[in-house]
Amino acid sequence: MNKSYYEEVYEVVRQIPYGRVTTYGIIADYLTLGSARMVGYALRQHHPGYGYIPAHRVVNASGILTGKNQFPYPDYMADELRKEGVEVANDKVVNFREKIWVPA
């Protein structure tokens, strides 16, 4: 059975290690199909039927929490990252380059 693009995005997002982040663009490049914008769209379309997806670990190319308004409340994304030991200031991951994860 072929996976949909959304399912492929979700599979990659599930692999992001606890305490790390990646970007929409890195996921798009890894999948070699689509764009960062398409990855963001896929994450916005997530529903419980796909299971748990740690979408709070996906940020923009500068480490900014651009997807924060897609969560239950505006600080949810930052709160979840902080619980994992990721420092966030002014809606941006501190030491972003040290926290970045790239799929193999």
N, C-alpha and C positions, 0 to 999 in steps of 0.2 A: 504494500500500500504506500502510495506517495504521500509525503507530509505536505501540508500547506505551508506557505511562507510564514504565517503566524505561528504555526507549531514549531517551525525551525527556529524562529526568533525566541520563543518561549523556552525551547530546549537549551539554547545558548545562555539565556538569562539565568536559568536554573543552575548553571555551572559556575556562575560568578561566586568566588569564595566569600565567606563571611568576613566582614571587615575590609573588603576591597570594592572597587567600583570599575565600571567600564563605560564606554560611550556608545551612543547610537551609531556613530560612524564606524567604530571598531566592529560592532556586531554586523553592520551592513557589509563591510569589507570582508569579514570572515565568511559570511554566507555567499559572497560574490554575486549577489543578486539584490537589486533594490538600492535604496539610499537610506541615509540616516533618518530622513523624514518618514520613510516607509516603516522603519523600525519603531519610531515613535507612534505612528498610527496603529501598528500592530499591538503595542503595549496598551494603548488607550482602548482597544477593542477587547481586551482580556476579560473573561468572565469566569466564575468559579468552576465551570465545567472543565477548564484546562488545568485545574489544580493550582497549587501555590506557585507563584512566580515572584521572586524578590526584585520587582521592578524599581524599588527605591535605590537600587545599586547602579542604575543607569542614569548617567548625567550627560551634559553636552560636552563638546570637545575642549572647553575651557574649565570644566569641573563645576559648572553652574547647575543648580537644581531646577532646570527649565521645566521638568515635568511635574513639579510640586502641586500644581492646581488640579491634577488628575487623581489625587489621593483624597481620603476622607476629610482631611482638613489641611490647611496650607503648610503647617510645620511638620506634618506626618513624615515626610521624606527625610528631613533633617533629624527628627527624633529617632527614627529607625536606624539611620546611619550612626548617630551618636551612641545608640545602644550597642552597636557593633565595634565601637572604638574609633570610628571615623570622625575626625574633628571637622565641624562645619561652622563657618562664619559668614554672615551676610549672604546666605543662600549659595555658598560656594565651598567645595571641599578644600580644606587646608592641606598643603603638601600633596596636592592632586597627583603629581607625577609619581610619587612614592606609593600611592594607593591604587594606581591603575592596574587593571588585569586585562591581558590579551589572550583570547583562546588559542590553544596550540594548533 
